[in-house]
């Protein structure tokens, strides 16, 4: 965990959780625009040049959430704000659903509650396939070579551990938090990436509103034109969305 900034009189403690194969650098532009807040930048072991450590084997998402909850308690963070991108959005949602964290607000950037839905599938359908594929990609010589080639072509993948990426993809394909959304106690803002064409933008917004329909306090605010990494494609628009979110 990397801490930046000091809390001003109206400042907040903000956890920034990056996505698959990304590190704290993905938030660099946003960090410079959030003076007066104390920022806690998460760096997942195995991603973006950080050694895999304990993440080299075994489950990934639940242990990461448990470690984040432990950090919140150890640092005495009261009513933290959570912002997560992609896989970080899934982690943020899992964290905010924990009663012991007592999150004040949550922002999920370009991620659906069912990880497989990002590829047009379901956890029930893709989850089993992902498990089998993980076994091939990590348990055979040919699979490991294929995974290494895939990782080299993934943004940030060259600097990340292929085993951790494979496990993350497997668990994300199996994750479906939709049934738990009604239990979310804090307000949620979802920021979909929009292609920048009105018909596609409207379809994307409808998709996200439907996916998060179970949330009691929901705001959907898309940003475009943008690819998946909204904070890099539209840094000023994204920073403005975060400022509005924090009001």
N, C-alpha and C positions, 0 to 999 in steps of 0.2 A: 504494500500500500504506500502511495506517495501522497503527502499532504501539501497543499498549496494555499497560500492566502491566510488572512485572519478574519474572524467574524466581526463585522461592524455592529453598531447598535441594532440594526434591522437585518443582520446577516443570518444565513442559514448554514447548516452542515449539509453538504451535498455529496453523495456518492456517485461517481461517474464510472459506469461499467462498460467496457468496450465489447465488441462482438468477436466472432470467430477469427482467430489468428491475428487479432489486433491488440495493440498495447495502449498505454496512456497517451501516446503522441497523437492519436486520432482526435483527442479533445483539445489540442494545443490552441486552436483559434478561439474556441469557446472560453478557455481558461483566462485568456487575456481580457475578456469582456465581462468577467464576473467578479470585479473588485468588490470587496466588502463581505464576501462569503468565504467560508472555509471549505475547500474542495478536497475530497478523498478519492484519489485516482487508483482504481483497481488494476492490477497487472496479474493476469492469470498465468500461473507457472506452465510453461510449455508453449506460450505464445510470445511472438515478437522479441526473440532473443533471450527470453527468460528460461533457464533450465527447467525441465519438466518436473523434477523432484518427485514428490508423492503422486503427482498426476500422471506419471508414466504408466501406472497400472491401476486397474479397478475403476469403480464408478467415478464420475466427474461432477455432474451438476449438483446433486444433493450435498456432497462434501463441501463444494464451493459455497453454497448457500449457508451451510452451517458455520463455515469459517467467517463469512461476512457477518452473520448474526453475532458470532463471538466478538468480532472486532467492534461492532456497534455497542455491545455491552461493555467491553473493556475500556473503550474510549469515552463512555458515558454520553453517547450521542442521543439526545432527546429529540424525538420527532424529526428524524433525518429525512431529507429529500433524496429520492433515488431517480437517477436518469440512466437508462440502459439502451444500448443499440444492438439490434439483431439478437444474437445469443445472450448478450448482456441484458436485453429487454426481458428475455425469459428468466434469467437469474434475478433481475429486479422484481419481476412479478412474483416469483417464488419467495423472495425475501420479504416483500410487502405483505404477503399472505400470512406470514408468521406473526402471531400475537405478541411475541416478546420483542419485536423490533419497533412496533408502533410508528410506522412511517407516516409522515405528514402528507406527502404527495409522491406520486410516481409518474414518470414519463417513460413511455416505451416507444423507441424510434424504429420504425419499419420492421415490425415483428408481429406475427399473429399468435394467439394463445395456443394454437395447435401447430407445432413446428413443421409437420409434414404439409400443412396447408400452404406454406410458402412455395411449395413445389406442386401444388394442385392435388395433393393426396390427403390421406388421413393417418393418424397415429396407428389405427388398427391395421390399415393396409400397408403403409410404408415401414412401420415399426418392426415387423417380423423380417421384412426384406433387409432393412438396415442391419439387423443383428447378424444375419447370414453374410452380408457383404463385409461387415466389420471382421468377421472370422477369416474371410478370404484375404482381405487387405492387410491384416496384421499377422496372419498365421501361415502364409505361404510365401515362398520367394517371389513368385510372379506377382502376387498381390501386393507385396511390399514395394516392388519396383513400380507397379502401377500407381500406388498411393504416393510414392515419392515424386513421380511425374506430375500427378494432379496437384500436389502441394506446391511444386515449383511454379505452377501457373495460377495459383490463388493469390490475390493481393495480400501481401504480408506473409504468405505461406512459406516462402524461402527461409524465413527467420523463425519458423515455428516447428514444433515437434510433430512429425506425421502421426505418431501414436495418439497424441492428445487430440489432434484434429479428427482422427477417425472415431475416437470415443465420443467426442463432442457431437459429431454429426449423427452417430448412432442414437445417442440419448435425446437429441433434439427431434429426431424423426419419431421417437416413441413418446415424446412429451405432449400432453394435451391438458391444458389448464382451464379449458372453457367451463367445465362443470363447477369449478371453484370460484369463478369470477364474482358470484353474488356474495361471497365471504370477504371480498376486498373492502376494508374499512376506510381506506383513504381515497381521495379523488385521483382519477387516472386521466392523463392526457396521452393520446396516441398520435404519433406523427408518421403517417405513411409517406413514402417517397412517391411523388406523382410524375408521370412521364412528360407532362406539359402539353397534352392534347385534351381538349375539354371532354370528349366522350370517354377517353381512357381514364382521365382523372376522376370523373364522376363514378365510373364503374369501380375504381379502386377505393374511393371513399365509401361507397355502398358496401363493398366487401368488408372493409374494416369495421364499419358501424355494426354490421350484422354479426361479425365474429366476436365483438366485445359487448354485445347487447345486454349481457347479464350484469354489467357493472352498474352500480347505483349512481355514481357520480362520474360521468364520462364526457370527455371532450375529444373530438377527432379533428385534428388540424393538419392537413397535408401540406407538404412543401415540394415545389417543383419549379422548373423541370429538374429532375434529379434522378440519379441512380440510387443504389442501395445505401451508399455512404453519404447521407444527406448533409452531415456536418462538414464534409469536405467539398461537396458539390455546390452547396449554397450556404457558406459560413455565416453571412450576414443575416439572411432570412432565418436560419436556424437559431442564431444567438437571440434574435428578436423574439422568436417563439418561446425560447427558454425564459427570457425576461418577463414575458406576459404570463407564463406558467408560474413564475415565482411570486407574482403580485398577490 
